[in-house]
Amino acid sequence: MTLLRQRLAAIDSTRGVWVALVITLTVGGVLVYADGGSLFHQSSIVSMLQRAAGLGIVAIGQTFAILAGSLDLSVAYVISLTSLIAAETMAGSEGNVPVAIAAVLAVSAGIGLANGLLITKLRINAFIATLGVGLLIKGYLEQGYAGPAGSVPTSVQRLGYDRIGPVPLSFLLMAAVAVAAWVVLQRTRFGHHTIAVGGDLDVARLSGVRTDRVLIGTHIICSICAGITGLYLASRLGAGAPRVGSEGGYDLESIAAVVLGGTVLAGGRGGVAGTVGGVALLAAIDTIFNQLAVDPFFKQVVRGVVIIAAVAIYALRRRKAGRP
Amino acid sequence: MSATETGNAVPVRSEARRGLTGIGPILVILAVFLAAIAVRQPEFYDPPSLLAFLKRAAPLVILAAGQYFVIVAGDFDLSVGSLVTAEVVIAARLIDGDPALTWPVIAVMAGFGLMVGLVNGLITTMLRVPSFITTLGMYLILVGAVYTWTGGSPRGALSEEFRMLGRRGIEGVPYLQQLPYAVLVLAGVAVFAITLMRADFGKVLLAIGDNPRAAALSGARVARARTVAFVLSGLFAAIAAVLLGGFGGVSFQVGAGLEFTAITAVMLGGVVLGGGAGSVTGAMLGALTLEILFTLLNLLGVSGALKSAVQGLIIIAAVAVGNIRRRS
């Protein structure tokens, strides 16, 4: 019964963002059309989907950490670091690609493990632990790199640009990650434990869930997703860049996309579907504003307002529904 | 600025002990760093150079005090860095080199800081948006608004009178040579913050951070106190912006990352994230310690790039050690 209610609550809280997305696309489409353009032109759809891909993969990882009641502020630096590891290991040669991918996955998993251990074993607040780890990586990057480094062979660069019809390969990559994440959260024991840990850590522990392992697992997944985004950005840029993650604001934006999707920051409620919707909404707003040639900086303002408003509405709805 | 928050009333005693144990570690760390500097560069302790150091450290200490109010009540303020940037950019554009506008614009800055804090507080308490999201949204709004308003690069210039507050001081003070205005401002803010925390407001804030439900049931006006904490954080960010605008130039980078540095300082001072424990003195000492550490790293010839790595290490270590002590 409680599981059913939880499931319903999860669907309920992640549905709103899709409604908002449809409204945004409709209103935006009309506005762009009135302006003499077309929002549903192939090039604008491609740009919308490409914008969504990079942020989407990090945000899906972030969803795991947040669902478990944690969060990860180190993802932006993990992205920069892994973009460099990928490009430098590949060094322009196709033969090195598998090694590079393995290296990226290993390093990002290691960082996730470190985050998880700091949080569970040393009981450091997730905010502080991941901020600290992020700063450590930032220091390493600033010390070792002044600008772009390494080079990505052309075959890998195609991941960043090729598309099937209007759908970029990068978007398919994100979709694959999203489906995998959805399956893990909905259909596996680990997924249910993640929700349980985020809902109430003590209750989960008393019910026999190995909470430390679950938390560590979510952090490893979160970092690996950041690593995949690092790989994708390296393929798009053709090289690794020491600031690509922090300049893209992937740390705070990924968290924003997750909560925009209806996942509760305190954990235990929400899901991947909402996050994908949140990312799509941010990308749609971006693209509409680009089409209307609105001051690019003004977009930031709208983003800030949208995020606060969305979370305020979710909070209001939950109170009306009688949940705390 | 001592940790002796002893009062006559009985309930205060446990708080005094908590204050002491909270502030002990940061005093030890500070002493170690001070000793290391004494070995490496004894001239640091000449009054003028010591005051110059305090002048440099003042903005971060003030920001840490502001962030303390918010954190101890169980919230976050991620908007302070962007608020500092916004304030400096606004000041430069409004003053545009006209000395007569200096004080009116400083009043506008204070008002803007108060307003941003009030909005943060009201959204967090009335609309029940987690403060992390509220202030993250405010961060995006402030950065975007400032860029939009200035068209991408800062315009105008600060007046010399404005810069004086961050740069100069009262000349010809015996023994000290120059008493920087920034140090006076810092002292004023410190006294104000400590007084507030000793007053009823401070006790209510600590109680809210410890257990908001219990505080509400015992009659505390939780929403109002949390909102006031945000307002104080906004006001202190405005004060820090006046000083920072004085030292440095006008740029979009003035406040970048300061929110995290301030939070690091507060944690370092023994304040617990999630609220309810730690003193404002500790938070300000934490900021001072961080600045001393940066000075020390400079003296040791450690490159500036490693500054953030050291900051990361320190914040993890400080919180880990604090946790182990609390458990044992």
Interface residues (C-beta under 8 A of the other chain):
Chain A: L118 L122 R123 I124 N125 F127 I128 A129 L131 G132 V133 G134 L135 L136 I137 K138 G139 Y140 E142 Q143 L252 I255 A256 V259 L265 A266 D295 F297 F298 K299 Q300 V301 V302 R303 G304 V305 I307 I308 V311 A312 A315 L316 R319
Chain B: F76 L78 I123 L127 R128 V129 P130 F132 I133 T134 L136 G137 M138 Y139 L140 I141 L142 V143 G144 A145 Y147 T148 G152 F260 I263 T264 M267 L273 G274 S303 A305 L306 K307 S308 A309 V310 Q311 G312 L313 I315 I316 V319 A320 N323 I324 R327
